Amino acid sequence: MALTNSQYDQIMRSYENKQRASRLQLEEKKKIVYSAVPALRELDETIASFSVKQARLLLDGDETALHTLKDQLAKARKKREALLQAAGFSPEALSPVYECPDCQDTGYIGSKRCHCLKQAAIDLVYTQSNIKTILEAENFDTLSFDYYADAPLDPATGRSPLDNARLAVAACHSFVEQFDHTFENLFFYGSTGVGKTFLSNCVAKELLDNGHSVLYFTSFQLFNILEKSKFQQDAHARQQEDDLFTCDLLIIDDLGAELTNSFSVSQLFLCLNERLLRKRSTIISSNLDLDKLFETYSERNFSRIISNYMLLKLTGADIRLQKRTQ
């Protein structure tokens, strides 16, 4: 999956810590075993010295050195096991213990990412997505069309709330299915409580479960990060700003709810334009209609959205109110 640099570094540091813990654990076991079986320490020291000697001979052109070394190591391994068993230890008593024996806690098997690294990436992006708990309740499995009526028809789309919802859900499924092959962006708009955020979360969960990096921010949170990065030189905010541009999917929720000014307008353009240039997908939801969007965020931002986003209008009664009155 496409991790950001900071996410990858964080995961690899955890692997370094695992390897360090494994080495320390092995050293402690060696102290115990060597104290009980002094002959084993002597054997290991002899083998280490012999290995260095054979390596030098191999470098000097002695083609028999490697064969001799392998032969001696095989004999030493049998003697080692016999000494351990005689003292009541398991033959694996001095073998390193790894959380993942397949990659030996390196994260890689050869040049390919181990299954444990893939899972670590999924776990991390889930944690950093800001919506992990929400997604347990809001996903395609819990989605219901029961809250959308089949009338009246919306003058702008000529469709009923139910038709609009079905169209939007179909677009979301397609977005997920084609995510690795087609660069797309979605813009949900409509009145409060018609399911815009819910659908964003449905998409987020599917992509997170498939190992993609997804970040969710309300518009207020987004502009707060950009403000701290620019004016306060906040190191954490700077890293978050970099993640905004590089994550697989960025979700900007409730655009228009923040206090809009020249800074937010310019920074929105920066964010949208940068992600378009990098072909990183974005989902935006807003209560603003298209006329108000143009008026609030300038022609440049409006043009970026109209030209590069699939516009999906949701209509109908407030679902939150419907749930409260059930």
N, C-alpha and C positions, 0 to 999 in steps of 0.2 A: 504494500500500500504506500501511498505518497505521504510520508510523515514530514512534518516541518523539521528543520534542522534542530531546533530546541527539543522537540519531542524525541527525535532519534537519539540525540545526545543523552537525554534523560534516561531512556531505556538502556542504552549501552553502559551508562554508569552503574545501573542496577546489575548488569551482567558482570562488570568489573568487581563489584562488591561481593557477588556470589562466588566468583573465582577466588577472591581474597579470603573469604570465610572458609572455603574448601581447603585452601592451602594451610590456614591456621589450624583447622580441625585435623588435618593430616599430620602436621607437626606435633600436635598434642598426642595423637595416637602413637606416633613414632617414639616419643619419649617413654611412654608406658611400655610399649613392646620391646624396645631396645634395653630398657632396664631389666625386663624379665628374661630376655634372650640376647645376651651380649654378642653371641656368635653371629646373630643376624646383622648387627651393626657392622661387624667386621666384613661380612660377606658383601653388604651393600657398598661399603667403602672400596673394597677390592674391585667390584664390578665397575664402579664409577671411574676408578683409576685406569682400569683396563680399557674402558670405552674411550677415554681420552687418548690413550696410547694408540689404539687401533685407528682412531680418526686421523691422527697425525700420519700414520703409515699410509692410509688411504689417500691423503692429500699428497704424499710423496710418490704416489704412483703404484703402491702395492695393491694389486687387484684382488689378492686373497684376504686382505684385512677385513673386508665387510663380511665375508663368509665365516671367517674365524670368530668375529664378534657375535654374529647371530648364533653360532654354535655354542659359544660360552654363555650367552644370555639365556639360552634354552636350558642349559644345565643348571645355571644359577637359579632360574625360576623354580625348577623342580626341588632343588635343595632348600630354597627359601620356603616353599610350601611345606616341606617336611619339617623344618625347624619350627614353623608356626604351629602346625598341628601337634607336634610333640609337646609344645608348651601350652596347649589348650586353646590356641587362637584359631580363628577362621582363616582360610587361605586368602580371603579378601580383606584381612584386618588392616593392611597397609595400602589398600587401594583407595584412591580419592572418591569422595561421595559427592555426587552432583545432583542438583535439583532436576536437571534434564540430562540424563545419560546419553541421549542421542547426539547432542551437540557439545556435551561436556561444559555447559553453561557459557558458551561463546556466542550463542545466537545464530550460528551458521553451521551448516553441514557442507563442507567444501565452500563453494561460492554462493550457495543458495540459503535463503533464510529458513531457519528451523521452524517447525510448527509452534514451538514455544515463543519465538520472537513474534510470529504473526499474531498469536493470541495476546501477547504483551502489548502490541501496538493497538489492538482492538480495545483492550481494557483501558489503555491510557487515553485514547481519543474519546472513549465513552465518558471517562472521568472529567476530561477537560472540555467537553462539549457544552457544559452548563445546563444540560437538560436531561441528565440521566434518570432522575426520579420521575420527571414528567412523562418520559417516554414509556414508562411501565403502564401508564393509564391511557396515553394518547398515541395510538398506532393504528395501522390498517385493520388489525384484528378487532379493535373496539369501535371502529367507525360504523356509524349507522346513518342511513338515509331517512330514518323515520322523522327527523326534525325538519325536513324540507318538504314544503307543500308543492303540489303540482299546479298551483295558481296563486296569484295572478302572474301574467307574463311581464317580464321586465322590458320597458320601452327601449332600452339601449341594446339589449341582446335578442329580444324577441323570444326569450326562453323563460320557463318557470324556475323558481328556486331549486326544485328537484332536478330539472334538466341542467342547470348551471353547476350544481353540485356533482352530478354524474360526469359531466364533461371535465371538471377540475380534477376529480379523482382519477379518471382515465389518463389525464395528462400527467398526473403525479406518478402513476404506475409506469408509464412510458418513460418518464424522466429517469426513474430508478433503473429500469431495464437497459436503457441506452447510455447510462452515465459514463461508462468506460469507453464508449465509442463515439458519442456525439456530444459536442459542447452546447449546452442549453442553459437558460436562466428562466426563472418563473417570477411573475409579479401577481400576487393575490391582492385584490382590492374589493371593497364593499363595506357595508355598515358594520357596527360593532356586534360581535357575537355570532357571526354567520359561519365560522369554521376556518378562518384563514390561518390562524396559528396552529390549529389542530392538524391541518393538512401539511403544514411545514414540518411539524413534529413527526408525522407519518413518514415523510420522505427521509428525515434525519435518522430515524431508527433503522430503516432498511439499509441505508448507506453505512451507518455505524456498525451494524451487524455484519456487513461485508468488508469491514476493515478500512473504510474511508475516514479521513479526518473531517469532522464537521464541527463548526463553531457557531453558537447561537448567541446573539446579543439583541437586546432591545435597542431602538435607535438612541435612546438616552445613554445606555451603556457604551455604545459604539462611539459616540461623539465625546464622551467623557474620557475614553482611552486615548483618542486622537488628540484631545486637548492636553492631557497630561504628558503625552509623548512630545508634543510640540513646544509647550510653554513651560512645563515643569521639569523637563529633561528626566522624567521618571523612567528608570531602567526597566522595570517590569512592564510599564505601559509601552515602551519601545519594542520589547519582545512580543507583546500582544499585537502591536501594530504590524510587525513582520508576519505574525501568524494570520492576521486578517487577510493579508495579500497572498499567502501561500497555501492555506488549508484547502482541501478538496471542495468543500461546500461551506459557504458563509450564509447564515440566515440572519437577516436584519428584520426584526419584528416591530410592528407598530410605527412605521415611518410616518412622521408628522406629529407624533405625540410629544416630541421634545420641543424645547424652546428653539425655534428656528432663527438663525441669524446668518450673516455673511460667512462666518467661519464654518458653520455646519453645512452650508450650501457648497462651499469650495471643497470641504473635506469629503463630502459625499461624492462629488465628482472624482476626486483623487482615488477614492476607494473603488468606485464602480469602474473607472477607466483602467486602473491598474489591474484589476481582476479580469477585465475583458482582454487586455493585452496579454496576460498570462494564460488566458483560456481556463480560468478557474470559475466554476459555476457559483451563482448567487441566487438566493430566494429572498424576495422582499414582500412583506405584507404591509398594507396601509388601509386606514379608514378613509383616506382622501379619494375623491373621484379624480378622473384624469385632468379636468379643468383646474381643480385646486392644486393638483400635483405640479402642473406647469407653472401656476402662479407662485407657488411656495418655493420650488427648488430650481428655478431658472430653466431656460430653454436648453442649455447644454445637458443638464441632468435628465430632463424630460426626453430629449432626443436619444440619449444612451438607453433609456429604459424602453421607449417605444420601438426602437430599432433592434434591440438585442434580447428582449425578454418576451416570453409568451404571456400575454395578458389574460388573466382568468378572474372574471368577476363573480363574486358570490353574493347571493341575495336571500331575502327571507327574514323571518322573525329571529330575535335574539335567542340562540340555543341555550345560553346560560339561564335566561329567565324561564325558558320552557322546562329545564331540568329542575329548577327550584319549585315550580308549581305542580310538579308531577306527584 
